[in-house]
Amino acid sequence: MGIEGMVSKRRDSKYRSGRSTAWLKIESYMVEEYDLLGVEREPGKPAFALMADRATGRYVGSAFINARGAIRDAYGSVS
């Protein structure tokens, strides 16, 4: 739908306009699956996964790798 998120109010709070801790903003995220082209790693910098569209094979961007254990070890030390 292209929404940024939604705003909600804690159930146990009374309605009051304006900013307060009773109002919460819940962000929305889109989840997609991509093919992994490779991993870019420079010393002293975080590793990035390079990704391609599954249907076309076209490069779509990169994402920071934040993993621990076996996944992290497979791509080298990520600091």
N, C-alpha and C positions, 0 to 999 in steps of 0.2 A: 504494500500500500504506500510505501515511501514515507511512513511516519517516523518522526524522531523518537517518539516514546509516548508515554501516557502519564498523567498526573493523577494521584490518588490521595485519599485522606485516611489517616489511621481511624479504625473503627471506633475506638474508645474516646476519641477527641470530639469536642464540640465544634460546630462550624464557625469559623471566624475568617474573614477575608484578610488578605495580606500574607506576608511571609511568616512561617512558623515551622517548628519541627514536626507538626502534625501532617504537613503536606509532603508527599514523596514523589519524586520524578523517577519513573522506571524507564530506562533506555531500551530501545528495541534494536535487535541485531539481525542481520541477514546471514544465513548460513549457506555456503556453497561448497561443492567439492571440485578440486582441481587436480591436474596431474603435476607431479613434482619434477621440475626440470633439473634441479640441482640445488646446492647450498653454497652461498657466498659467505666467506669468512675471512676477515682481516684481523691480524693480531691486535688485541686490545679493544676490539669492537664486537658487538653482538652478531651472531650468525643470522642470516636471512634465508628463508626458503624461497626459491624462484619458482613461480607457478605458471601453468598454461591452462587454457580452456580445454576441457576434455573433448569437446566436439571438433574444434578447429585446430588445436595444437598451438594456437597463438598465445604469446606471452601476455599475461594479464596483470602481473605485479609481483610483489614480494611481501613476506610477512616475517616478523621477528620470531625466532624460535625460542620458546621459553619451555624447556623440557628438562627432565631429570632422568637419571638412570640409563637404561639401555638405549633409548632414542637419542639422548644427549651424547652418549659415548660413541654411537655410530658415526656421528658427525664431528667428533673431536670435542675438546674442552670448550664450553661456552661460558664466558664470564660476564 
